[in-house]
Amino acid sequence: MLDFLNRMFSRDSGNSKNIAKERLRLVLVHDRSSVSPEIMDALKEDLIKVISSYLEIDERALEVNLNNEEASVALVANIPVLGLKRRNV
């Protein structure tokens, strides 16, 4: 989670347009779903941790959103998979 926060607030991350876009997206998710940005960040980090134990993923391109449709909320995750990890059984 600290890595994600460093990327979000670091001046060294390079592309301020993408940082501003991600911050706006987090604010919009919060407004639409009544879930705090901190909870969304924690959810995203937990997803990364669990999925990374099985698959090689592109963490920078991972997107997690809550979509409101009528009376329901859907968790939508776009997780680019780079490869499979071999697990010792």
N, C-alpha and C positions, 0 to 999 in steps of 0.2 A: 504494500500500500504506500509505503514511503517513496518508492520509485515512481509510482503514478503521480503522487503529489509533487515530487521534484520535477517531473516532466511538465506538469501543469503550471507551476509557478516559477520555473527556472528561466532566467534570461538567456541561458546558453542553448536552449532547445532549438533556436534557429527560426523557425517559421511562426511568427506571431499571429499570422492569419489563422493557422490551424489551431493554435492555442485559444484564441478568442472564439473560434467556432465551437470548440469542445466545451468551453465554459458556458457559452450561450445554450448549447444543447443540454447541458446539465441543469441549467435554470429552467428551461422549457419542460424537461422531464419532471422536475420538481413541481412546477405549476400545474401540469396536466394530471399528475398522479398522486399528489399530496405525499410523496416520498421524498425525504430530505436528500440533498446531494451527497451527504456523508454516507447514508445508507446505500445509495446507488454506487458510490465508490467502493464501499466494503463488499457489496454484492459482486461487482466486477472483479475485484481482487480475489475473492473466494472462487469465482468461476475459473479464473486464470490458474489458480493453484490446483484445483481439482482436475481440470481438463489437461493441464500440462503434465500430469503424472501419467497420462495415457497417450497423448498426442503432442507433436511439436506444432506449436501455433505461433502466428504472428501477433504478438501482444499489442503492438502499436496500432494495428489495423482492426483490432477487436472492437465491436460496438455492442452495447447493451442498452436497450430501450424498454420503456413501459408504454404500451399503446392502449389508449382508451377507445373502446368501441361500445357505444350504447351503455349497457349496464355492467360491462366487464372490463377488466384490465388484463392485457396479455404481456408477458415478458418475452421480448424478441431479442435474440442474440445472433450476431453475425460474427462468426469465428473462423478466420482463414486458417486452414489446416495445411501445414508444410510437410508433414510426414507422420508416420507412426513410430511410437517408441516400443522397443522390445522390453518385455517384462520377464523377469526370472520368476518362475513358478515354483 
